[in-house]
């Protein structure tokens, strides 16, 4: 989802499209700056340690495109080189995005992302739950077996508030205008609207990671 609506569906991740793009990229000499990806004017902050290349996935739980992209991203993460570190960053284009942004960071704090991340998408996109207020989010978490009082305590904590604020700052540093989107090494940015599909965006990310690795 963009601040303005996607004009090209990020769900178009067919292998035939990927193959066609691969051939076109070879003919054109690879992905093109300004067309397939952007170079940041000012480098964004990274959390990855020395010798690691950080890839950031910007997402919003209520975004249909993010939900559809999740399986492809998971497969990409499984095959990613050991020097690549993937960081998920929930965006907040508007104040009403914040409950889901904080939800992610509560799950992260409680080491529940692996267990419940996909379940949040399922609750919203299959079960049609809104999960758009602190109260509703807390009630959902309780149904997943999380102590509600503990969840609310962490949700309202300084730590989670700080993480949410930094996530929004990072989203602004990358100039994210829609999700899903990918930031690479604090230097490059690509998305479904730039790459035309998220499958292409992942291939462009591979290209940019290789460029970073070369120095």
HUQUIPE-V686562 format. One line per field, one symbol per residue. phi: phi as a letter, one per 30 degrees, with the letter a starting at -180 (. if undefined). A space follows every 50 residues. Layout:
phi: ???
This chain:
phi: .cecdecbddddbddddddddedddddcijecdiccaccddbdddbcdde iccdccccbbeddedddddeddddddddcdeddcccbdbdcbdbeddded ddeedddddchcdedcedddedddccdiddhbbeddddddddddjddddd edddecddddddddddddddedddhdcabdbbcbhibbbbaddddibddd eddddeddddddddi
